[in-house]
Structure formats: C-alpha cells, structure tokens
Amino acid sequence: MWRLQEKGGRGFRPEEWAQNFLMNIMMRIVGFFARSFMLIIGFSVLTLTFVSLPFVMILWLALPALVPVLFFGGLIMIL
C-alpha cells in the first residue's frame, strides 16, 4: 500500500497546514464512499446467497436422481 507523506518542517506554515488538512478531508471522504460501496456489495451478495439457498439445496438433492434419467434418455436417443 502506498500512503501520502506529509513533509514536516520547522515552524508553522498556514499554506502547508491548509493543504494537508484539505487533502486529509478529501481522502477521508473517498475512503468513506469506497468502504460504503464495498459494504453495499457485500450485503447484496449475502442477501442473494440467502435468497437462492433453498433453490440451490433442492437442486443439489435432485441432481443425483437426474443422472440415470439422462443416461437412459441418451441410450434411447442412440438406439
């Protein structure tokens, strides 16, 4: 990761202080939106997982029964 480095010097320089202050505020705002976006994506994926879980479980239990049906269906098509 990279970080912005503030150059420290002797004395108080109002221009440098204001620049560092504004940069810190902007970076905090960008970080807030980036983390908020990631949280929204994460909760969306979590919700989608819980909503689709019953369908996936039924499909998971039904697919082994489908193997013989497809096998004999293929044999009938060959003959």
C-alpha positions in Angstrom: 0.0 0.0 0.0 1.1 3.5 -0.6 0.5 6.5 1.6 0.7 10.2 1.1 3.5 11.6 3.2 3.4 15.0 4.7 6.6 16.9 4.8 7.3 18.2 8.2 9.4 21.2 8.7 10.3 23.7 11.3 7.8 26.4 12.1 4.1 26.9 11.3 3.2 27.3 7.6 -0.5 28.1 7.2 -0.5 27.1 3.4 1.0 23.7 4.1 -1.3 23.1 7.1 -4.4 24.0 5.0 -3.2 21.9 2.1 -2.6 18.9 4.4 -5.9 19.5 6.1 -7.9 19.6 2.9 -6.1 16.5 1.5 -6.9 14.6 4.7 -10.6 15.6 4.5 -10.8 14.6 0.8 -9.1 11.2 1.4 -11.4 10.5 4.3 -14.4 11.2 2.1 -13.1 9.0 -0.6 -12.4 6.3 1.9 -16.0 6.6 3.3 -17.5 6.2 -0.1 -15.2 3.3 -1.0 -16.0 1.4 2.2 -19.7 2.2 1.9 -19.7 0.8 -1.7 -17.9 -2.4 -0.5 -20.4 -2.8 2.3 -23.3 -2.5 0.0 -21.8 -5.0 -2.4 -21.1 -7.4 0.5 -24.6 -7.2 1.9 -26.1 -7.6 -1.6 -24.1 -10.8 -2.2 -25.0 -12.0 1.3 -28.7 -11.4 0.6 -28.6 -13.1 -2.8 -26.9 -16.1 -1.2 -29.6 -16.5 1.5 -32.4 -16.0 -1.0 -31.0 -18.5 -3.5 -30.0 -21.1 -0.9 -33.4 -23.0 -0.8 -33.4 -23.4 -4.6 -29.7 -24.5 -4.6 -30.3 -27.0 -1.9 -33.3 -28.6 -3.7 -31.3 -28.6 -7.0 -28.4 -30.2 -5.1 -30.6 -33.0 -3.8 -32.4 -33.5 -7.2 -29.4 -33.7 -9.5 -28.2 -37.2 -8.5 -31.6 -38.5 -9.4 -31.3 -36.9 -12.8 -28.2 -38.9 -13.8 -30.0 -42.2 -14.5 -32.8 -40.3 -16.4 -30.3 -38.6 -18.6 -28.2 -41.8 -19.1 -31.2 -43.8 -20.2 -32.5 -40.9 -22.3 -29.2 -40.8 -24.1 -29.3 -44.6 -24.7 -32.8 -44.3 -26.2 -31.7 -41.5 -28.5 -28.8 -43.6 -29.7 -30.9 -46.6 -30.4 
